[in-house]
């Protein structure tokens, strides 16, 4: 049986991960076949691939799956859980690039320079399938029908990122937050979960970083959406009441306090005349 082995060494259950360089934990031997991975990626599986299997690794929240500058050997597919992919500049400032979820492939940025240009961190306990790039390219050569599907998966991830950037660029800060909730809703539906009731796995700071707005703006927008009945917010629990309105929202309607204030100013100006 041909199997794939990760370069990371799983930590034992009795050894706590080190804060400086946390290691993934392995709970039993979990493996996925080529068909399992293709089903997860939503692409057709090739026939007669033999008994090739890919290993799973479990990570705890805030553990790193790969780091910037690490030699590229693996692509990764999310089997469960939530993660974030970030870039970090020379001053240590973090820029969130995306939030990989179930069925997403990440680590693609390492292909070009043979080392990862980003870092991916678990936001929750998660299960990740390790795909050695050499095995993947070998499958593409031996099964030509699989190669276009693999390119399509990689392209899908890039198109998704570009779509978010292009969509958010022309929107107000509040509309960006609304579109982000819609994006999460659509992703949860893809994964077979509720698109109207879900928990935010990322912090408001991480959402703001991703959207290019401040933490305060994210909090203020969520509170405003709640106050006008578009959503309900209970800490990280979100309920979407009017998804169509969230999809088309451009700016928040004026608050009642602001409307009353403007009306008072107009009345005073009229009386002064």
N, C-alpha and C positions, 0 to 999 in steps of 0.2 A: 504494500500500500504506500503510495506517494503522499506524504504529508508536508505541510509547510510549518516552519518553526520561526517564531519571532526572535528578534535580537534582544528584546528586553527580558530580564530575568525576573519571574514572578517572586514576590515576597511571600514568606511563610505566614500562616494565619496568626502565629504567635509573635511576629516581629512587627512593631508599628512602623509605618513609613516615616522616613526622615523628612523634616520640613524643607531642607534645602533642595533635595532631589527625590521627591516622592516616587515610589515605584508602584506599578500596577499590582493588583492582587489577583491570584488565580484561584477560583473555587471549583475544584474538579476539572476534568478535561472536557471542554466544550469545543465542538468542531462543527463546521458548516460545509456542506458540499457545494460544488459549483452551481448546481441548480438552486440551492438555498440562497446563495448570494445573488444570483440573477433575479430570483423572485423578489428579494428585498430591494434590489435596484430597479425593479419593474422593467426588465429587459428579457427577451427570449433566451432560454437556456440551450446551449448546443447539445447534440447527442454524442454518446460514446466518448466521454471525457475521462473515463477511467474512475479511479477512486481518489481523486484529488480532493483534499479537504483543507480548510483554512481555520486557524485557531482563533478562539475568542480570548479577550482579556477584559477583566473587570477593573474599573477605576472608581475611586471614591471622588466625591465632590471636591473640586479645587486641585485635583491632581492633574499633571501635565501628561498628555499623550505623546507629544513630540515638542521639541524646542527649536527656536531659531538657530540656524547654523548646524543643526544635527545632520549627519550624512543621510541622504535619501535612500531608503531601501523599500519602504512600505507605503502602500495606500491603505486607507482605513474606511470601513463602512460601519455606520452606526446601526447596531442591532436594537438597542434600547437606550433611553436616557437623553440628556440634553448637554450640549457643549457650546463653547464659544471659540472662534478663531480670531486671533489678534496679531497686529504688528506692534513692535515696541521700538521706539527710536533711541538714539544714543543717549538721551537724557532720562530714559526709562518711562517715557509717556506711552500709554497704551491706546491703540486705536482698534476698536472692535470692528471686524470685517464681516462677521456672519455668525449664525447660530445653528450649527449642524444638528439635525434630528434624525429620527429613525428613517433609514433608507437613503441617507445622504452619504456621499463619498467625500472624504477630505484628504489633504496631503498632496493634492495635485500640483501645488506650487513648487514642490521639490523636484519635479521632473526636469525642468530646464537646466538648473545649475547643479543638480545632483546633491543639493542640500535644501532643507526647508527654510523658506524665507518668512514663515509665520510660526505661530505657536498655537496649539489647540489645548484647551483646558476644560475639564469636566465641570459642568454646572450642577450636576446631580450625580448620584451613583449611576454608572452607565456600563454597557456591554458593547465592546467594539471588536469587529472582526478585522484581523490583520491580513492584508493581501500583499505578499511579496511581489514587487513590480516585475521581477524576472519571470516568475511563474505566470503572471498575467499576460505579459508579452508573448511568452511561449504558447499559451493557450490561443492567443490571437493568431499566431502563425500556423498552428496546427488545426485550428477551426476558423477559417476565414469568415464564416457567417457571424462569429462572435465579435470580431474586431470593430465593425461599424457601431455595434451596440455599446461597446466600451467607450468609443469616442463620443457617442451621443450622451452617455452619462457624464463624462467630463465637461462636455459643452453645456449640458443642462445646468451644471453648477455655476459655470461662468456666466451664462445668460441670466440666471436668477440674480446673481450679484449685480450685474450691469443693469438689470431691470429695476432693482431697488434703488440704485444710485440715480438713474435717470428719472424715475418717478418722484423721488423725494426732493430732488434739486429745486423744483419749481413750486413746492408747497410751503405753506405757512408752518410754523412749529407745531401748532395744534393738529393740523392735517397730517403731518408726519407721524405723530403718535397714533392718530386714528388709522392710518394706512398700516402701521406696524401691527396693530391689533387685528386688522383684517388679514394681513399676511399670516399671522399666527393661526387665525381661524381656518384659513384655507389649508395650511399645513396639517393641522389636527384632523381635518376632514380627510385629507389624503391618507393619514395614518390609521383611519378608522375610528377616530375619537370624536367627541362632540366639538362642533365648531362654535358653540355659543357659551359653553361652560368649561373653563380651563384655568389652570394656575400658571402664573408667570414664573418661569424657572430662573430668569435673569433678574438682576436688581434694576431699580430705576436708574441708577448711575450707568449701568451697562447699556440699558436701552437708550439713554441720552447720548452716550458716547457713540453708539451705532448710528443714531439718527442725526448727530451733529447739533444737538440742543443740550441745554443744561438739565441737571437732575431736577431742579426746581420747576423747569418748564414741563417736564414729564409728569411730575406730581400734580402741578396745577391743571394740566390738560385732563388727566384722569379724574380729578375732582370735579372739573367742569362738566365732563361727559356724564359723570354720575348725577350731578345736580340737575341736568336738563333731561335725564331719563334715557340717555342713549346706552348706558351701561350701568352695572352695579359693581362696586369695588369693595372688597373686604381684604385688606392687606394685599396678598398676592393672588387672591381668588378673583376672577373676572367673569362676569356674565354679560354677554352682548344682547341687548334688547332690540336694537334697530340696526342690523347689519347693513341693509341698503343705504341708510343715512350715513353710516360710518364710511362706506366705500366712496361716497360722493362729497363728503364734507370738505369744504375749502377753508372756512374760517368759523370760529365759534360765533353764535348769535350774541348780540350785546346782552350783558347781564341786566336784570331788572333794576338793580341799584344804579347802573350807568344810565339806563333809559330814563329813570326818574330824575337823575341829576341833570341830564341834558334838557329834559322838559322844563325843569325849574329854571335853568339858565335862560331858555328861550322865553319863558313867561316874564322873567325879570327884565329882559331886554325889551320886550314888547311894552311892558308897563312904563319903562323909562322913556320910551318914545312918546 
